[in-house]
């Protein structure tokens, strides 16, 4: 039986920050949806350091909170970031090492956009002291919340599913060749999720019109790799979706309800299928 959601907020860390680090809707089911790149806020004290290209926020995972608004039907807890990935990337390790050695990717405090444009005005890139400040102010609270929610749900469920929700432009020559498949599932090459759980999610989209891949260009970021622990009851799946299947990929990045109305039920079915494989 589904419970009513309890809404919470991340700690307001300074008067200047004003808005929470994250929003959270707590529910009691064994599903936690994390959306770390949907945030679009830039703190007032940082706005002047960014280039106009960066302030367009083109690399935001636009509208994913809207696409996943079926979460209440699944009794799922939802954790959403409020700040832009250009402030700090919550899906990168705080230590800064690359998740894809030898490949072009963005860093903890990215200095280039996905298209190679500079994020910072010349000479205003963050030094290590500034990066450490952002880790403390933005990165750590989000990860503390993730850990606390996983622990809370594990008290009631033998197994839980952490679903990492992401989206990206379908064509980005700097990051990958050609057009990305519509649905990109990642389980860190099988390490973050049990075989039957991810197989059920993939089987749910196999007969659809959407192209898909498992552990292709995107195998799961830091959150998937860090918290996925199927041997101890935590299955983690990252879904990186092409933005072209639910929105306009160029500014002003409009929502396309005609497209999303087909995609959202497919994603919901994949999640329900994966949940059906968890031990009760």
Secondary structure per residue as TSV (DSSP state, phi and psi in degrees):
chain	resnum	aa	ss	phi	psi
A	1	X	-	360.0	132.5
A	2	X	-	-78.8	144.7
A	3	X	-	-101.2	166.9
A	4	X	-	-76.5	146.0
A	5	X	-	-73.6	144.3
A	6	X	E	-110.7	121.9
A	7	X	E	-93.0	138.4
A	8	X	E	-135.3	175.8
A	9	X	E	-139.0	154.7
A	10	X	-	-71.2	162.3
A	11	X	-	-66.8	136.1
A	12	X	-	-78.0	115.5
A	13	X	-	-90.8	-16.8
A	14	X	-	-163.4	162.2
A	15	X	T	-63.0	-34.5
A	16	X	T	-70.5	-34.7
A	17	X	T	-64.2	-43.7
A	18	X	-	68.5	-50.0
A	19	X	S	-98.7	158.7
A	20	X	-	-66.2	158.3
A	21	X	S	-68.8	-34.0
A	22	X	E	-151.4	163.0
A	23	X	E	-113.2	148.5
A	24	X	E	-140.4	137.6
A	25	X	E	-115.2	112.2
A	26	X	E	-92.8	129.3
A	27	X	-	-134.2	177.3
A	28	X	S	-104.0	-4.0
A	29	X	S	-73.0	170.7
A	30	X	S	-83.5	23.0
A	31	X	E	-120.6	127.5
A	32	X	E	-120.0	117.9
A	33	X	E	-101.4	120.1
A	34	X	E	-107.5	129.8
A	35	X	E	-126.7	81.5
A	36	X	T	-80.0	-12.9
A	37	X	T	-116.2	15.2
A	38	X	-	-82.7	-14.8
A	39	X	-	-65.7	145.2
A	40	X	-	-131.5	11.1
A	41	X	B	-84.3	141.4
A	42	X	-	-121.2	123.1
A	43	X	-	-60.4	145.5
A	44	X	T	-56.5	-36.8
A	45	X	T	-75.9	-5.9
A	46	X	T	-112.1	-12.0
A	47	X	G	-57.1	-37.4
A	48	X	G	-72.8	-12.9
A	49	X	G	-85.4	-14.4
A	50	X	B	-93.4	147.7
A	51	X	-	-74.6	160.8
A	52	X	H	-56.3	-37.2
A	53	X	H	-60.1	-43.8
A	54	X	H	-65.7	-39.4
A	55	X	H	-71.0	-9.7
A	56	X	T	-75.0	-16.1
A	57	X	T	56.9	36.4
A	58	X	T	-61.1	-26.3
A	59	X	T	-89.8	11.2
A	60	X	S	-68.0	147.2
A	61	X	-	-84.3	73.3
A	62	X	T	-57.3	138.9
A	63	X	T	65.3	9.6
A	64	X	H	-65.5	-31.2
A	65	X	H	-62.9	-32.8
A	66	X	H	-74.2	-40.9
A	67	X	H	-62.9	-36.5
A	68	X	T	-94.1	25.1
A	69	X	G	-72.6	-0.5
A	70	X	G	-78.9	-0.2
A	71	X	G	-55.3	-36.4
A	72	X	G	-61.3	-35.9
A	73	X	G	-64.8	-26.1
A	74	X	G	-96.1	6.4
A	75	X	T	57.8	37.8
A	76	X	-	-96.2	142.1
A	77	X	E	-80.0	138.5
A	78	X	E	-125.0	126.7
A	79	X	E	-115.6	120.8
A	80	X	E	-124.0	129.4
A	81	X	E	-73.9	151.1
A	82	X	-	-106.1	-25.4
A	83	X	B	-99.4	151.1
A	84	X	-	-63.3	149.8
A	85	X	T	-63.2	-17.3
A	86	X	T	-74.4	-19.0
A	87	X	T	-74.2	-53.3
A	88	X	-	-162.8	144.4
A	89	X	-	-92.1	110.4
A	90	X	T	-70.6	-12.4
A	91	X	T	-103.9	24.6
A	92	X	S	-123.6	150.8
A	93	X	-	-67.9	144.4
A	94	X	T	-63.7	-22.5
A	95	X	T	-77.1	-15.0
A	96	X	-	90.9	-2.3
A	97	X	-	-70.5	154.1
A	98	X	-	-72.1	140.2
A	99	X	S	-84.3	-17.4
A	100	X	S	-130.9	74.2
A	101	X	T	-53.6	134.2
A	102	X	T	85.2	-5.3
A	103	X	S	-115.0	153.2
A	104	X	-	-72.6	127.1
A	105	X	-	-153.5	169.8
A	106	X	-	-90.7	161.0
A	107	X	-	-108.9	-177.6
A	108	X	T	-55.4	-48.7
A	109	X	T	-119.7	87.7
A	110	X	-	-57.7	138.1
A	111	X	S	-103.9	-8.3
A	112	X	B	-134.1	149.0
A	113	X	-	-77.6	175.6
A	114	X	T	-59.8	-24.1
A	115	X	T	-97.9	4.5
A	116	X	S	90.5	5.4
A	117	X	-	-79.0	149.0
A	118	X	B	-66.7	139.2
A	119	X	S	-82.9	-34.9
A	120	X	B	-109.9	146.3
A	121	X	-	-61.9	150.9
A	122	X	T	-54.9	129.6
A	123	X	T	82.6	2.0
A	124	X	-	-112.5	16.4
A	125	X	-	-63.2	147.0
A	126	X	-	-70.0	136.1
A	127	X	-	-86.1	-179.8
A	128	X	H	-63.6	-35.1
A	129	X	H	-63.3	-39.6
A	130	X	H	-70.3	-38.9
A	131	X	H	-62.2	-43.1
A	132	X	H	-61.5	-37.7
A	133	X	H	-63.5	-42.3
A	134	X	H	-69.2	-35.7
A	135	X	I	-58.6	-47.0
A	136	X	I	-66.8	-38.0
A	137	X	I	-83.9	-36.9
A	138	X	I	-117.7	-46.8
A	139	X	I	-70.4	-51.8
A	140	X	H	-62.5	-42.4
A	141	X	H	-60.0	-37.8
A	142	X	H	-64.9	-43.7
A	143	X	H	-73.0	-31.9
A	144	X	H	-61.7	-43.3
A	145	X	H	-62.9	-42.4
A	146	X	H	-58.0	-48.1
A	147	X	H	-62.7	-42.5
A	148	X	H	-66.4	-38.8
A	149	X	H	-71.6	-39.1
A	150	X	H	-61.3	-44.9
A	151	X	H	-63.5	-40.3
A	152	X	H	-62.2	-47.1
A	153	X	H	-69.0	-33.3
A	154	X	H	-67.6	-20.9
A	155	X	T	-67.9	-25.0
A	156	X	T	-107.9	-13.9
A	157	X	-	-134.1	139.0
A	158	X	S	-63.6	-36.9
A	159	X	-	-137.6	148.7
A	160	X	E	-131.5	160.5
A	161	X	E	-117.9	121.6
A	162	X	E	-98.6	116.8
A	163	X	E	-109.6	113.4
A	164	X	E	-90.6	111.6
A	165	X	E	-96.7	122.5
A	166	X	E	-141.0	160.4
A	167	X	E	-150.0	160.6
A	168	X	E	-158.3	154.9
A	169	X	-	-58.6	143.4
A	170	X	S	-75.4	-20.7
A	171	X	-	-129.4	112.8
A	172	X	-	-142.2	86.0
A	173	X	T	-55.6	-27.9
A	174	X	T	-68.4	-27.5
A	175	X	T	-103.9	-29.8
A	176	X	S	-160.1	156.9
A	177	X	S	-83.6	144.6
A	178	X	S	65.6	-154.2
A	179	X	-	-98.9	135.2
A	180	X	-	-70.2	145.0
A	181	X	-	-56.2	154.4
A	182	X	S	-60.6	-43.0
A	183	X	E	-124.9	118.8
A	184	X	E	-116.9	101.1
A	185	X	E	-87.2	139.6
A	186	X	E	-135.0	133.8
A	187	X	-	-134.9	29.6
A	188	X	T	51.2	51.4
A	189	X	T	54.8	39.7
A	190	X	T	90.1	-2.4
A	191	X	T	-81.6	-25.3
A	192	X	S	-96.0	-5.2
A	193	X	S	-151.6	142.4
A	194	X	-	-64.3	148.1
A	195	X	H	-58.6	-42.5
A	196	X	H	-69.2	-30.6
A	197	X	H	-70.5	-50.4
A	198	X	H	-70.3	-32.9
A	199	X	H	-61.5	-39.2
A	200	X	H	-66.1	-40.2
A	201	X	H	-63.9	-44.5
A	202	X	H	-67.7	-40.7
A	203	X	H	-60.9	-29.8
A	204	X	H	-68.7	-23.6
A	205	X	H	-107.3	-7.0
A	206	X	H	-59.0	-38.0
A	207	X	T	-92.0	5.1
A	208	X	S	-84.0	177.9
A	209	X	S	-82.8	-5.1
A	210	X	S	-86.7	134.3
A	211	X	-	-74.8	151.2
A	212	X	E	-150.5	163.1
A	213	X	E	-151.5	150.9
A	214	X	E	-115.0	123.4
A	215	X	S	55.8	48.1
A	216	X	S	-89.2	-125.7
A	217	X	S	-61.4	-35.0
A	218	X	-	-113.9	108.4
A	219	X	-	-97.8	0.7
A	220	X	-	113.3	132.9
A	221	X	-	-86.4	-159.3
A	222	X	H	-60.8	-41.8
A	223	X	H	-63.4	-46.5
A	224	X	H	-58.9	-46.1
A	225	X	H	-72.8	-35.1
A	226	X	H	-73.6	-45.3
A	227	X	H	-100.4	-17.9
A	228	X	-	-67.3	120.9
A	229	X	B	-150.0	71.4
A	230	X	G	-59.8	-29.9
A	231	X	G	-64.1	-24.0
A	232	X	G	-114.4	25.5
A	233	X	T	86.9	11.7
A	234	X	E	-120.8	110.2
A	235	X	E	-100.0	130.5
A	236	X	E	-123.3	129.2
A	237	X	E	-128.1	130.3
A	238	X	E	-99.9	133.6
A	239	X	E	-117.9	111.4
A	240	X	E	-100.1	112.5
A	241	X	E	-102.1	145.1
A	242	X	E	-67.5	130.6
A	243	X	G	-66.5	-22.8
A	244	X	G	-63.4	-16.3
A	245	X	G	-90.2	-2.2
A	246	X	T	-146.1	-1.2
A	247	X	B	-159.0	174.0
A	248	X	-	-85.1	132.1
A	249	X	S	-86.0	-1.5
A	250	X	S	-115.5	154.6
A	251	X	T	-54.9	139.3
A	252	X	T	-90.2	25.8
A	253	X	-	59.5	51.9
A	254	X	-	-71.7	145.4
A	255	X	B	-68.2	139.9
A	256	X	-	-116.5	95.1
A	257	X	H	-63.4	-29.6
A	258	X	H	-65.8	-32.2
A	259	X	H	-85.0	-45.5
A	260	X	H	-62.0	-30.2
A	261	X	H	-65.3	-21.0
A	262	X	H	-92.1	-35.4
A	263	X	H	-76.2	-44.7
A	264	X	H	-57.4	-45.5
A	265	X	H	-62.2	-32.5
A	266	X	H	-66.8	-44.1
A	267	X	H	-64.8	-41.3
A	268	X	H	-60.4	-42.8
A	269	X	H	-63.0	-40.8
A	270	X	H	-62.4	-41.3
A	271	X	H	-66.4	-43.8
A	272	X	H	-62.5	-39.2
A	273	X	H	-64.9	-41.9
A	274	X	H	-64.3	-42.0
A	275	X	H	-62.0	-32.1
A	276	X	T	-65.8	-14.8
A	277	X	T	-94.9	-4.3
A	278	X	S	-74.8	147.7
A	279	X	-	-72.2	133.1
A	280	X	-	-85.1	360.0
